[in-house]
Amino acid sequence: MTTEPTTATLEQPAMAPTPAFRLTDSTLRDGSHAVAHRFTPEQVAAIAGALDAAGVPVIEVSHGDGLGGSSFNYGFGSTDQHALIAAAAGAVRRARIAVLLLPGIGLARDLEQVRDLGASIARIATHSTEADIAIQHLRTARDLGMETVGFLMMAHMASPAELLRQARIMEDAGAQCVYVVDSAGAMTPDDIRARVAELRNGLAATTQVGVHAHENLSLSVANSMAALREGAAQIDGCTRGLGAGAGNCPTEVLVAVADRLGMSTGVDPLAIMDVAEDVVRPVQTRPQIVDRSALTLGYAGVYSSFLLHAERAAARFGVDAREILLELGRRKVVGGQEDMIVDVAMELAARP
């Protein structure tokens, strides 16, 4: 006797919804600034493995200033960058490993080395008006078979039209996604909307737009949500906000808010909360808060990674860190000009 199939036997496993955007967790790169580039391979493996288990699709691992960033000017790392990248790659099963490279700090040949260690995404970062210096590196990454992302830093310093012009340079060089990077945490949701919309409307339909937000004005989650409303396809976060300045958009908060709004991320909200509290929190050397110095970064429009450098210079020369940051903002100092921090502190200390 043939048994008719029941409803239960006909049911297929529920398919996971397609994520509304791709999340990149930058704890192990931007968070390097917050721990003075002291991550150990064991910490990197633990964090990367936990992020992977929670469902994070992309994990960025590098010195805070990217490949080759370990130096006197930017801060020496306690462990060779290749050991950290290898540790992360060995700890994940599904997540992809991304690296950051700033031309002039990292070299095109560095990309081949990290690709062989397991990195498959190259994020090439320049100041928001200097995209032309990324052309060689983007092309090299494409030739190596890596996914390519252009990173336009300090995007608040370029108008939406100028940012689009720079994004097209990266797109023409092979960038598959171009990021609006609020390195200073100085932008409001309206600022983000204007820039994301300009890029979304002006780049090819196949070129994605991403956003990397900082928390210096306490707007990183709001700015990320605004970006998604304008069509951004990639968003960065740092678990527990661990990053330069007041930190980055907290990954666990971003996931929870997206879930509340019906936006799938592919990340388990409760699991990523556990990663934040149980795995990342113990490695933090200072709380990620919007204190007066971090707030001044966003207020003055200063590169977030300047925070610890400015606080050290302030203590050394007996001046207010905020005065240093405000003066750097007036001079429009950008990443790569860290040596100016001490110069400004010395000048302030010499004033009557």
Secondary structure as GFF3:
##gff-version 3
##sequence-region A 1 352
A	DSSP	alpha_helix	7	10	.	.	.	ID=ss1
A	DSSP	beta_strand	22	28	.	.	.	ID=ss2
A	DSSP	alpha_helix	31	34	.	.	.	ID=ss3
A	DSSP	alpha_helix	41	54	.	.	.	ID=ss4
A	DSSP	beta_strand	58	61	.	.	.	ID=ss5
A	DSSP	alpha_helix	81	91	.	.	.	ID=ss6
A	DSSP	beta_strand	96	101	.	.	.	ID=ss7
A	DSSP	alpha_helix	108	117	.	.	.	ID=ss8
A	DSSP	beta_strand	119	127	.	.	.	ID=ss9
A	DSSP	three_ten_helix	131	134	.	.	.	ID=ss10
A	DSSP	alpha_helix	135	143	.	.	.	ID=ss11
A	DSSP	beta_strand	147	153	.	.	.	ID=ss12
A	DSSP	three_ten_helix	155	157	.	.	.	ID=ss13
A	DSSP	alpha_helix	160	173	.	.	.	ID=ss14
A	DSSP	beta_strand	177	181	.	.	.	ID=ss15
A	DSSP	alpha_helix	189	202	.	.	.	ID=ss16
A	DSSP	beta_strand	208	212	.	.	.	ID=ss17
A	DSSP	alpha_helix	220	229	.	.	.	ID=ss18
A	DSSP	beta_strand	234	237	.	.	.	ID=ss19
A	DSSP	three_ten_helix	239	241	.	.	.	ID=ss20
A	DSSP	alpha_helix	251	260	.	.	.	ID=ss21
A	DSSP	alpha_helix	269	274	.	.	.	ID=ss22
A	DSSP	pi_helix	275	280	.	.	.	ID=ss23
A	DSSP	three_ten_helix	281	283	.	.	.	ID=ss24
A	DSSP	alpha_helix	292	300	.	.	.	ID=ss25
A	DSSP	alpha_helix	306	317	.	.	.	ID=ss26
A	DSSP	alpha_helix	321	330	.	.	.	ID=ss27
A	DSSP	alpha_helix	339	350	.	.	.	ID=ss28
###
